[in-house]
């Protein structure tokens, strides 16, 4: 009888010790697995398409169909930095093919968007910020060499390091040179759809 009681006591002690060890181990694993990376600075690449045209334009008054939209490429890289709470800052450096479908109305730019991102959920964010750009081909054409505007859009996280972004860029400057294209006026207007990959 004494042996049975002693054996029972030893078994209970062993089970209690094992349970405590497992609990501490689980807690340790959980802490390691779920450390927040929201404050990390990340670098990445993005690529996509532009659907571009001119807003505030008189091109349709000059010739029907002259102001059809252009579909062009967009690609570049970005830095994604934490600011406070769920607010992040994402400066970018992009090549962007813009303008209208007519070859004489196309213009390509190097652009620097400076985007603020508010994370609404773990997978959804909204974005807004200014943008500056410089035209990179045929400096003696009908367009001004510098552009500036504002961006707004959303981002959706689809994989750990991959987002889909949709953005609208509204230019604030008349892009046609008054000396070479006195009868034309218009500001850049671009719908941008792309994929980002964070390293």
N, C-alpha and C positions, 0 to 999 in steps of 0.2 A: 504493500500500500504506500509506504514511504517512497519507494522507488517510482511509483506511478505519479505521485504528487510532484516529486522532484523533476521527473521527465516532463510533466505538463508545464511546470514553471519555466523550465529551460526552453521549451518550444514556444511558449508565449513571449518570453523575452527575445528570442530570436526573431519571431515574426514582427514584434514591435520595432526592433532595431532595423530590420529590413525595410519596413514600411517608411520609417523615418529617413533612411538613406535614399530610398527611391524618391520620396517627396523632395528632399534637398537636391537630388540630381535633376529632377524634372524642373525645379525652379531655376536651377543654373542653366539648363538647356534653354528654357523659355527666355531668360534674360539675354542670352547670346543670340538667339534666333530673331528676336523682335526689337533689337536696337534700332532706333529711328535714324534714317539717313536723310531726313528732310532738310537738314542744315548743311549738307554737303554741296560743294561746288562741282558741277558736272560740265563736261565738254562734249560736243557732239556735232553731227552733220545733218543736213536736211536737203531734201530735193522734192520737186513737184512740178506742177504746171500753173501757168498764169492764163486767165481769160481776161484780156485787157482791151481797153478802148479809151476814149476821151470823154470827159464830162464837161458841161458848160461850153459845148462846141457849136460852131455854125457850119460844120462840114456837110451836114445833110442838106443845108440850104444851098450849098454850092453844087453838089452833085449827089444824086441818089446812090446809095450803096457804097459811097466812099468811106463811110465810117463804120464798116463792119468790124466785129471783134476779131482780135488776133489770139491764137493759142500758142503760147511760147513756154520755154523752159525756165525753171528757177532752181538754183542750188547754191550751197555755201556751208558755212559752219557757224556755231553759236557757243556761248557760255551761259550756263544756267546757275544763278547764284541766289542763295537764300538771303532775304532781308529781315523780315520780322514775321512771326506767326506763320500764316499761310501765304504770305506775299513773297514773290520771287522776282528777280530782275534778269532779263534775258537779252543781252546785246547780240546782234547778228551781223555777219558780213556776207552779202549775197550777190550773185549774178542774177539779173532779172531781165527777161526779154519782154518788152512792152510795146505799146502803141496800138495802131489799128491794123487790119488785115492787109490793106494796100501797102505795097513795098515802100513807097515814098513816105508813108506815115509810121513806119516802124522805128523804134529806138531801143537800144539796149543800155542797161545801167549797172553800175556797181552801187549797192545800197547798204546803208547801215540803219536797220530798225533798232530802236531802243525800247524793248517791250517790258511792261509790268505784267506779271501773271498772278492771278488770285486763284488759289486751289479751292474750289467749292467742295469737292469730294476727293477721294483717293484716285479717281480716274477722270475727273472733269475739271478743267480750268478755263477761265476767261482771260483775255489779253487785251491790252491797249497801250499805245505809245506812239511817239513821233518817229519820223523816218527822214533821212537825207539821202540824196543820191547824186551820182555824177554820170553823165552820158559817156560811153566808152568807144563810140565809133563815129567816123565822119564828123569831126568837129566843125566843119564848114558846111553843114547842111542847114535845114530849115528850123532846127530845134535849138532851144537854149541848152547850155551845158550842165546846169544844176537844177535839181528838183528837190522839193520837200513836201511832206504830207503827214497824214495821221493814219494809224492802223487800228483795227479792232477785229477780234476773232475769238475762236474757241479752240481748245485742245482736248483730245480724248486719248487716254492711255489704253492701248490694246495689248501690249506685252510689257514685261518688266522695264525695258529700256526703249520702247518704241511708242511714239505718239502719232496720231493723225491730227493735223491742224488745218483749219479753214479760216481764212483771213480776208478782210477787205481793206484795200489801201485807197484812200482818197487824196489825190494830189491837191495842193493849195496854190500852186503856181501855174500860170499860163505858160505852156511849154513851147509855143511857137515864137520864133524870133521875129520881132517887129520889122526889121530891115529886110529879111529874106522871104518872109511869109506874112505880109501885112494883112492879107485878107482872111487869114486863118486864126482861130483861137481854140483853146481846149486844154483841159487839165487831165493828168493821168488818173485813170480809174481802173483798179485791178482786183479781180477775185483770184485768190491764191489758195491752192489746195496742195498740201505736201505731207511728207512723212519725215519725222525726226528720229534720229538714233543717238542716244546718249552713251558715251563710252564708260 
